Amino acid sequence: MKLIIANKLHSSWSLRPWLLLSAFDIPFEEVLIPFGPTFDDPAWKAEVKAYSPAGKVPALVDREGGQMVQVWESLSIIEYVADKHRELAIWPRDPAARAFARSVCSEMHAGFSALRNACPMNLGMRHVPKDRGPKVAADVARITAIWNEARARHADAGPYLFGAFSAADAMFAPVCTRLRSYSIAVDPVSEAYCDAIHAHPAFVSWRNAALAEPWIVPEDEMDEPVLENYRPHLARP
C-alpha cells in the first residue's frame, strides 16, 4: 500500500490514516507531497490527482486481485484498512462499542468546523490562551463529552477512547494537538486522554518528523503570541 500525505506539521487529515497504519504495524509506503504556497496551489493539486481523483490528501493506493484500488478521505481509508485486516481490532470488537466508535468518527469527519477553522493544526507552535469564541467552545464541549463518555465505559481496558488504540483515536488525534497548540483548557479526563495520544510511539514519530520539516505554510501560521516555538530553525513568515 502507498499512503499519500502532505506536510506532517499541518495536515491533520493525513495524520489520521498514517497514525492508524503505524499504530497497528501495517506495512505501507509513505508518499509525502509538500503543500504549495497555498492549500489551493494548482501544481500541488495536479500532482496529488495522480493518486486521488479528489485532488486532496490523504489518499491510499493498493492492489487487490491484480487491480489498482484508490481510496481517498481519511475515514474511507480507515474503513478499507479495517476490511483488509479483519484480524486486527481496528474497530472495537464489541458491537455496541463499535457502533459508538463509528458514530463519533463520522461526527468528527463531518463536523467541528469552528475548531478546525479557528485553530488549524500546527505542531510547531504553542500559543497563549485566549477566548476563541462561542462556536469553538461549543465544539470543544461536544468533543470532550464524547471522550468522557467513551472513557467512562472503557477506562479499565486502557488509556484510549475504547481502551486499546483504535480507529477512533486516529480520528481524534488531531483534536488533541489543537487543544495543546492553542492552550485550550479541558477537563482532567480529556487532558489524560490527550496525554496518551501524545505519548503514543506512532504519534511521537510523526511529530518528530513534522518538526524537522523545512516547509512553512503561511495560512496555518497564526499571527498571535506563542508560549513555545518548537521549530526555532525556521523563521515565521
Backbone as numpy.savetxt, mean C-alpha at the origin, in Angstrom:
# Nx Ny Nz CAx CAy CAz Cx Cy Cz
6.15 -14.68 -12.67 5.31 -13.48 -12.67 6.18 -12.24 -12.67
5.71 -11.23 -13.38 6.33 -9.90 -13.35 5.34 -8.94 -12.70
5.83 -8.15 -11.74 5.00 -7.12 -11.12 5.56 -5.77 -11.51
4.74 -4.98 -12.18 5.15 -3.67 -12.65 4.70 -2.63 -11.63
5.65 -1.86 -11.14 5.39 -0.87 -10.11 6.03 0.46 -10.48
5.77 1.47 -9.68 6.43 2.77 -9.83 7.21 3.06 -8.55
7.60 4.31 -8.37 8.46 4.71 -7.26 7.98 4.14 -5.94
8.89 3.51 -5.21 8.51 2.92 -3.92 8.24 4.00 -2.88
8.82 5.15 -3.05 8.59 6.22 -2.08 7.15 6.72 -2.13
6.54 6.73 -3.33 5.27 7.40 -3.52 4.10 6.49 -3.89
4.36 5.35 -4.51 3.28 4.58 -5.12 2.63 3.63 -4.12
1.58 4.11 -3.48 0.88 3.31 -2.49 0.21 2.10 -3.11
-0.32 2.26 -4.34 -0.98 1.12 -4.98 0.03 0.05 -5.36
1.24 0.46 -5.75 2.29 -0.53 -6.05 2.69 -1.31 -4.81
2.73 -0.63 -3.68 3.13 -1.27 -2.43 2.25 -2.48 -2.11
0.97 -2.38 -2.36 0.03 -3.40 -1.89 0.34 -4.80 -2.44
0.36 -5.03 -3.75 0.67 -6.38 -4.22 2.11 -6.78 -4.01
3.03 -5.81 -4.06 4.44 -6.12 -3.80 4.60 -6.67 -2.39
3.95 -6.02 -1.44 4.04 -6.45 -0.05 3.44 -7.84 0.13
2.31 -8.08 -0.53 1.68 -9.39 -0.42 2.59 -10.49 -0.97
3.09 -10.30 -2.18 3.96 -11.31 -2.78 5.20 -11.55 -1.93
5.78 -10.49 -1.43 7.00 -10.62 -0.63 6.72 -11.28 0.71
5.62 -10.89 1.36 5.29 -11.44 2.67 5.02 -12.94 2.60
4.48 -13.41 1.48 4.17 -14.83 1.33 5.26 -15.59 0.57
6.40 -14.94 0.35 7.55 -15.58 -0.32 7.17 -16.18 -1.67
6.36 -15.46 -2.43 5.98 -15.89 -3.77 6.96 -15.27 -4.77
7.67 -16.08 -5.54 8.67 -15.53 -6.47 8.03 -14.64 -7.53
8.67 -13.51 -7.80 8.23 -12.62 -8.86 9.39 -11.74 -9.28
9.28 -11.22 -10.48 10.27 -10.27 -11.00 9.69 -8.87 -10.88
10.44 -7.99 -10.26 10.02 -6.59 -10.10 10.44 -5.78 -11.32
9.49 -5.06 -11.89 9.77 -4.13 -12.98 9.35 -2.75 -12.51
10.32 -1.91 -12.19 10.03 -0.58 -11.65 10.20 0.45 -12.75
9.11 1.16 -13.04 9.13 2.22 -14.05 8.92 3.54 -13.31
9.97 4.34 -13.13 9.84 5.57 -12.34 8.83 6.53 -12.96
8.08 7.19 -12.09 7.15 8.22 -12.54 7.89 9.28 -13.33
7.19 9.92 -14.26 7.74 11.08 -14.93 7.65 12.29 -14.03
7.85 13.48 -14.58 7.77 14.69 -13.75 6.40 14.91 -13.14
5.36 14.32 -13.76 4.01 14.35 -13.20 3.42 12.95 -13.32
2.33 12.70 -12.59 1.71 11.38 -12.64 0.97 11.14 -13.96
0.74 12.20 -14.73 0.07 12.06 -16.02 1.04 12.14 -17.19
2.31 11.95 -16.93 3.33 12.06 -17.97 3.04 11.07 -19.10
2.86 11.54 -20.35 2.50 10.65 -21.45 3.54 9.57 -21.73
4.83 9.92 -21.62 5.88 8.93 -21.89 5.83 7.79 -20.87
5.57 8.14 -19.61 5.47 7.11 -18.57 4.26 6.21 -18.84
3.13 6.81 -19.16 1.93 6.02 -19.44 2.14 5.09 -20.62
2.82 5.57 -21.64 3.07 4.74 -22.82 3.92 3.53 -22.46
4.91 3.73 -21.60 5.76 2.61 -21.19 4.98 1.59 -20.37
4.12 2.08 -19.47 3.33 1.19 -18.63 2.31 0.42 -19.45
1.80 1.02 -20.51 0.78 0.36 -21.32 1.29 -0.90 -22.01
2.59 -1.07 -22.06 3.12 -2.33 -22.58 2.75 -3.50 -21.68
2.39 -3.19 -20.42 2.04 -4.22 -19.46 0.58 -4.15 -19.03
0.01 -2.94 -19.03 -1.33 -2.74 -18.49 -2.17 -1.92 -19.45
-3.31 -2.42 -19.91 -4.17 -1.63 -20.80 -4.62 -0.32 -20.18
-4.69 -0.27 -18.84 -5.14 0.95 -18.16 -4.06 2.01 -18.12
-2.82 1.64 -18.40 -1.73 2.61 -18.33 -1.43 3.07 -16.93
-1.68 2.20 -15.95 -1.44 2.52 -14.55 -0.70 1.38 -13.87
-0.07 1.69 -12.75 0.53 0.66 -11.91 -0.30 0.51 -10.65
-0.24 -0.68 -10.06 0.56 -1.85 -10.45 -0.13 -2.65 -11.54
0.67 -3.50 -12.16 0.16 -4.47 -13.11 0.98 -5.74 -12.92
0.34 -6.86 -13.20 1.01 -8.14 -13.08 0.88 -8.90 -14.39
1.98 -9.48 -14.84 2.01 -10.27 -16.06 2.46 -11.67 -15.70
1.71 -12.66 -16.14 2.00 -14.05 -15.81 1.74 -14.90 -17.04
2.09 -16.18 -16.95 1.77 -17.13 -18.01 1.05 -18.32 -17.40
-0.08 -18.64 -17.98 -0.87 -19.80 -17.54 -1.30 -20.58 -18.77
-0.93 -21.87 -18.79 -1.33 -22.71 -19.92 -0.82 -22.21 -21.25
0.37 -21.60 -21.25 0.94 -21.08 -22.48 0.39 -19.74 -22.92
-0.54 -19.18 -22.16 -1.11 -17.88 -22.50 -0.61 -16.79 -21.56
-0.45 -15.60 -22.10 -0.08 -14.47 -21.25 -1.31 -13.97 -20.51
-1.14 -13.73 -19.23 -2.21 -13.19 -18.39 -1.79 -11.81 -17.91
-2.64 -10.81 -18.12 -2.40 -9.46 -17.62 -3.45 -9.14 -16.56
-2.99 -8.66 -15.43 -3.89 -8.29 -14.34 -3.49 -6.89 -13.87
-4.47 -6.03 -13.72 -4.18 -4.68 -13.21 -5.18 -4.34 -12.12
-4.87 -3.30 -11.38 -5.56 -2.90 -10.14 -5.12 -3.80 -8.98
-4.75 -3.17 -7.87 -4.16 -3.89 -6.74 -5.03 -5.03 -6.24
-6.31 -4.77 -6.07 -7.17 -5.79 -5.50 -7.35 -6.96 -6.46
-7.42 -6.69 -7.75 -7.51 -7.77 -8.73 -6.24 -8.62 -8.73
-5.10 -7.97 -8.60 -3.84 -8.72 -8.53 -3.82 -9.62 -7.30
-4.26 -9.09 -6.18 -4.31 -9.89 -4.95 -5.23 -11.08 -5.12
-6.39 -10.87 -5.73 -7.31 -11.98 -5.95 -6.71 -13.02 -6.90
-6.02 -12.57 -7.93 -5.39 -13.51 -8.86 -4.33 -14.35 -8.15
-3.52 -13.70 -7.35 -2.47 -14.42 -6.63 -3.08 -15.40 -5.63
-4.17 -14.99 -4.96 -4.83 -15.88 -4.02 -5.40 -17.11 -4.73
-5.96 -16.92 -5.92 -6.47 -18.05 -6.71 -5.33 -18.98 -7.14
-4.23 -18.39 -7.49 -3.08 -19.17 -7.98 -2.40 -19.95 -6.85
-2.47 -19.41 -5.64 -1.79 -20.02 -4.49 -2.80 -20.32 -3.39
-3.69 -21.24 -3.67 -4.73 -21.60 -2.71 -4.16 -22.29 -1.47
-2.92 -22.76 -1.59 -2.30 -23.39 -0.43 -1.91 -22.37 0.64
-1.91 -21.09 0.29 -1.52 -20.03 1.21 -2.77 -19.32 1.73
-2.74 -18.92 2.98 -3.88 -18.21 3.59 -3.78 -16.72 3.28
-3.84 -16.40 1.98 -3.80 -15.00 1.58 -5.04 -14.27 2.07
-6.19 -14.93 1.98 -7.40 -14.49 2.67 -7.60 -15.37 3.90
-8.19 -14.85 4.98 -8.42 -15.71 6.16 -9.21 -16.96 5.78
-8.87 -18.07 6.42 -9.53 -19.35 6.12 -10.98 -19.37 6.61
-11.22 -18.76 7.76 -12.57 -18.76 8.32 -13.51 -17.97 7.41
-14.66 -18.54 7.04 -15.55 -17.86 6.09 -16.02 -16.48 6.55
-16.36 -16.35 7.82 -16.83 -15.05 8.32 -15.70 -14.02 8.28
-14.51 -14.43 8.69 -13.37 -13.52 8.66 -13.01 -13.16 7.22
-13.09 -14.15 6.33 -12.78 -13.89 4.93 -13.76 -12.90 4.32
-15.04 -13.04 4.64 -16.05 -12.11 4.13 -15.79 -10.69 4.64
-15.46 -10.58 5.91 -15.15 -9.27 6.50 -13.91 -8.69 5.83
-12.88 -9.51 5.64 -11.64 -9.03 5.02 -11.88 -8.54 3.60
-12.64 -9.30 2.82 -12.90 -8.89 1.45 -13.71 -7.60 1.41
-14.66 -7.46 2.32 -15.49 -6.26 2.35 -14.68 -5.02 2.67
-13.82 -5.11 3.69 -13.06 -3.92 4.08 -11.97 -3.61 3.06
-11.46 -4.63 2.36 -10.48 -4.37 1.31 -11.14 -3.66 0.13
-12.36 -4.06 -0.21 -13.09 -3.36 -1.27 -13.40 -1.92 -0.85
-13.74 -1.75 0.41 -13.99 -0.40 0.92 -12.73 0.45 0.82
-11.58 -0.15 1.15 -10.32 0.56 1.04 -10.02 0.93 -0.41
-10.24 -0.01 -1.30 -9.92 0.20 -2.70 -10.75 1.33 -3.30
-12.01 1.42 -2.90 -12.93 2.38 -3.52 -13.07 3.68 -2.75
-12.63 3.73 -1.50 -12.96 4.88 -0.67 -11.77 5.61 -0.09
-12.08 6.42 0.93 -11.09 7.17 1.70 -10.29 8.15 0.83
-10.98 8.77 -0.13 -10.30 9.68 -1.04 -9.83 10.94 -0.34
-10.51 11.37 0.71 -10.07 12.59 1.41 -8.69 12.39 2.02
-8.49 11.26 2.68 -7.18 10.97 3.27 -6.12 10.82 2.18
-6.46 10.11 1.12 -5.48 9.88 0.05 -5.08 11.19 -0.61
-6.06 12.06 -0.86 -5.76 13.32 -1.55 -5.01 14.31 -0.67
-5.38 14.37 0.59 -4.75 15.34 1.49 -3.38 14.90 1.96
-3.18 13.58 1.99 -1.94 13.03 2.56 -1.34 11.99 1.63
-0.78 12.41 0.50 -0.20 11.44 -0.43 0.94 10.67 0.22
1.08 9.40 -0.16 2.14 8.60 0.44 3.50 9.15 0.07
4.31 9.40 1.07 5.68 9.85 0.88 6.47 9.33 2.07
7.22 8.26 1.86 7.95 7.64 2.96 9.18 8.43 3.37
9.49 9.50 2.66 10.70 10.25 2.93 10.57 11.36 3.94
9.34 11.69 4.33 9.12 12.82 5.22 8.19 12.45 6.36
8.39 13.11 7.50 7.41 13.08 8.58 7.07 14.52 8.91
5.79 14.85 8.73 5.34 16.23 8.87 4.84 16.52 10.28
4.78 17.80 10.59 4.26 18.21 11.90 2.76 17.98 11.93
2.19 17.74 13.11 0.73 17.53 13.18 -0.01 18.80 12.80
-1.16 18.64 12.16 -2.02 19.77 11.84 -3.43 19.24 11.59
-4.40 20.12 11.70 -5.79 19.76 11.41 -5.95 19.64 9.90
-6.30 18.45 9.44 -6.42 18.22 8.00 -7.88 18.19 7.54
-8.77 18.67 8.39 -10.15 18.87 7.99 -11.07 17.74 8.37
-12.37 18.01 8.36 -13.34 17.03 8.83 -13.46 15.80 7.94
-13.24 15.94 6.64 -13.36 14.77 5.76 -12.22 13.78 6.00
-11.01 14.30 6.21 -9.89 13.41 6.55 -10.14 12.76 7.90
-10.62 13.54 8.86 -10.92 12.99 10.19 -11.97 11.87 10.10
-12.96 12.06 9.23 -13.99 11.03 9.07 -13.41 9.77 8.45
-12.52 9.93 7.48 -11.87 8.76 6.89 -11.05 8.00 7.94
-10.28 8.74 8.72 -9.45 8.11 9.75 -10.32 7.40 10.79
-11.43 8.02 11.15 -12.33 7.40 12.13 -12.89 6.08 11.62
-13.28 6.05 10.35 -13.82 4.81 9.78 -12.74 3.73 9.67
-11.56 4.12 9.23 -10.47 3.15 9.09 -10.11 2.56 10.44
-9.96 3.39 11.44 -9.58 2.87 12.76 -10.71 2.05 13.38
-11.95 2.35 13.03 -13.06 1.51 13.49 -12.95 0.11 12.89
-12.61 0.03 11.61 -12.38 -1.27 10.96 -11.27 -2.02 11.67
-10.16 -1.34 11.89 -9.02 -1.98 12.53 -9.36 -2.47 13.93
-10.05 -1.66 14.69 -10.40 -2.07 16.05 -11.33 -3.28 16.06
-12.28 -3.31 15.13 -13.17 -4.47 15.07 -12.41 -5.73 14.70
-11.55 -5.63 13.70 -10.77 -6.80 13.29 -9.85 -7.27 14.40
-9.19 -6.34 15.06 -8.26 -6.73 16.12 -9.01 -7.30 17.33
-10.18 -6.79 17.62 -10.96 -7.33 18.74 -11.33 -8.79 18.48
-11.58 -9.11 17.22 -11.96 -10.48 16.88 -10.77 -11.43 16.82
-9.58 -10.90 16.49 -8.46 -11.78 16.15 -7.18 -11.45 16.90
-7.26 -10.73 17.98 -6.06 -10.30 18.70 -5.22 -11.47 19.19
-5.86 -12.59 19.51 -5.12 -13.73 20.06 -4.36 -14.50 18.99
-4.62 -14.21 17.71 -4.02 -15.00 16.63 -2.79 -14.36 16.01
-2.42 -13.16 16.43 -1.27 -12.48 15.87 -1.50 -10.99 15.82
-0.49 -10.21 15.38 -0.56 -8.75 15.48 -1.24 -8.05 14.31
-1.68 -8.80 13.30 -2.24 -8.17 12.11 -3.77 -8.17 12.18
-4.42 -7.63 11.19 -5.87 -7.42 11.29 -6.62 -8.72 11.58
-6.23 -9.79 10.93 -6.90 -11.07 11.14 -5.96 -12.09 11.78
-5.05 -11.60 12.58 -4.07 -12.45 13.26 -2.81 -12.54 12.44
-2.76 -13.51 11.52 -1.63 -13.64 10.61 -1.73 -12.61 9.49
-0.61 -12.28 8.89 -0.58 -11.33 7.79 -1.44 -11.86 6.65
-2.25 -10.97 6.04 -3.17 -11.38 4.98 -3.29 -10.28 3.94
-4.14 -10.52 2.95 -4.40 -9.52 1.92 -4.89 -8.20 2.52
-5.64 -8.29 3.61 -6.15 -7.06 4.23 -5.02 -6.17 4.71
-3.97 -6.75 5.23 -2.83 -5.95 5.70 -2.10 -5.32 4.53
-1.99 -6.05 3.42 -1.37 -5.47 2.23 -2.17 -4.26 1.74
-3.49 -4.36 1.81 -4.33 -3.26 1.34 -4.27 -2.05 2.25
-4.16 -2.26 3.56 -4.19 -1.14 4.50 -2.80 -0.62 4.87
-1.75 -1.29 4.45 -0.40 -0.85 4.83 -0.11 0.60 4.44
-0.48 1.06 3.24 -0.20 2.47 2.91 -0.90 3.46 3.82
-2.05 3.06 4.39 -2.72 3.95 5.34 -1.83 4.14 6.57
-1.22 3.05 7.03 -0.31 3.17 8.18 0.82 4.15 7.89
1.33 4.12 6.66 2.42 5.05 6.34 1.92 6.48 6.35
0.71 6.71 5.86 0.18 8.07 5.85 -0.02 8.59 7.27
-0.54 7.77 8.14 -0.75 8.21 9.52 0.57 8.61 10.15
1.63 7.85 9.87 2.94 8.18 10.43 3.53 9.41 9.75
3.47 9.45 8.43 4.10 10.55 7.70 3.49 11.90 8.03
2.19 11.90 8.35 1.50 13.17 8.61 1.14 13.33 10.08
1.75 12.52 10.93 1.62 12.65 12.39 0.16 12.72 12.82
-0.66 11.82 12.27 -2.08 11.77 12.61 -2.26 10.82 13.79
-2.74 11.34 14.89 -2.88 10.54 16.11 -4.05 9.57 15.97
-3.84 8.34 16.46 -4.90 7.32 16.46 -4.91 6.63 17.82
-5.90 5.79 18.02 -6.05 5.08 19.29 -4.94 4.04 19.46
-4.73 3.53 20.69 -3.63 2.59 20.95 -3.69 1.31 20.12
-4.88 0.78 19.87 -5.00 -0.44 19.08 -4.52 -0.19 17.65
-4.93 0.92 17.07 -4.51 1.26 15.72 -3.02 1.57 15.66
-2.51 2.23 16.69 -1.08 2.53 16.74 -0.26 1.25 16.79
-0.70 0.29 17.59 0.01 -0.99 17.68 -0.04 -1.74 16.36
-1.17 -1.66 15.68 -1.28 -2.31 14.37 -0.30 -1.67 13.38
-0.22 -0.35 13.36 0.73 0.32 12.47 2.17 -0.03 12.82
2.45 -0.21 14.11 3.78 -0.67 14.52 4.10 -2.02 13.88
3.11 -2.92 13.89 3.32 -4.26 13.32 3.59 -4.19 11.82
2.84 -3.35 11.12 3.07 -3.19 9.68 4.46 -2.64 9.41
4.85 -1.60 10.12 6.15 -0.99 9.89 7.31 -1.93 10.24
7.07 -2.89 11.12 8.12 -3.82 11.52 8.18 -5.06 10.64
7.19 -5.28 9.78 7.19 -6.48 8.95 8.42 -6.46 8.03
9.15 -7.55 7.92 10.38 -7.55 7.11 10.16 -7.12 5.66
9.03 -7.51 5.08 8.77 -7.11 3.69 8.59 -5.60 3.59
7.88 -5.01 4.55 7.70 -3.56 4.52 9.03 -2.85 4.76
9.83 -3.36 5.68 11.15 -2.75 5.95 11.99 -2.75 4.67
11.95 -3.86 3.92 12.70 -3.95 2.67 12.22 -2.91 1.66
10.90 -2.78 1.53 10.33 -1.78 0.61 10.76 -0.37 1.02
10.63 -0.07 2.30 10.95 1.29 2.76 12.43 1.61 2.57
13.30 0.66 2.87 14.73 0.91 2.67 15.04 1.21 1.21
14.42 0.47 0.31 14.63 0.73 -1.11 14.05 2.09 -1.51
12.90 2.43 -0.93 12.28 3.71 -1.24 13.17 4.88 -0.84
13.77 4.78 0.32 14.59 5.89 0.82 15.90 6.04 0.06
16.26 5.00 -0.69 17.48 5.07 -1.51 17.21 5.56 -2.92
15.96 5.76 -3.28 15.64 6.17 -4.65 16.17 7.57 -4.95
16.56 7.81 -6.19 17.09 9.13 -6.55 16.04 10.09 -7.09
14.75 9.69 -7.06 13.73 10.50 -7.73 12.87 11.25 -6.73
12.41 12.41 -7.16 11.40 13.17 -6.42 10.22 13.43 -7.37
9.03 13.25 -6.88 7.82 13.61 -7.63 7.23 14.84 -6.94
7.37 16.02 -7.53 6.95 17.25 -6.86 5.51 17.23 -6.36
4.61 16.54 -7.06 3.20 16.52 -6.66 3.01 15.90 -5.27
3.93 15.03 -4.87 3.79 14.37 -3.57 4.77 14.90 -2.53
5.38 16.05 -2.79 6.25 16.69 -1.81 5.48 17.86 -1.20
4.84 17.63 -0.07 4.01 18.64 0.56 4.86 19.82 1.04
4.41 21.01 0.74 5.13 22.22 1.14 4.66 22.63 2.53
5.13 21.91 3.53 4.77 22.21 4.91 5.90 21.73 5.83
5.96 22.23 7.05 7.07 21.88 7.95 7.18 20.38 8.19
8.42 19.93 8.38 8.66 18.51 8.63 9.33 18.33 9.99
9.02 17.21 10.62 9.72 16.81 11.84 10.99 16.06 11.49
10.89 15.23 10.44 12.05 14.44 10.03 12.08 14.33 8.52
13.29 14.38 7.97 13.52 14.13 6.55 14.40 12.89 6.47
13.82 11.82 5.95 14.55 10.55 5.91 15.41 10.42 4.66
15.39 11.46 3.80 16.20 11.42 2.58 17.04 12.69 2.48
17.98 12.89 3.38 18.77 14.12 3.35 19.65 14.24 2.12
19.85 13.13 1.39 20.67 13.19 0.19 19.95 13.87 -0.97
18.65 14.12 -0.81 17.90 14.79 -1.87 17.39 16.13 -1.36
17.53 17.15 -2.17 16.96 18.45 -1.81 15.50 18.45 -2.17
14.69 19.13 -1.39 13.27 19.27 -1.72 13.12 20.21 -2.92
12.07 20.02 -3.71 11.87 20.89 -4.88 11.69 22.34 -4.48
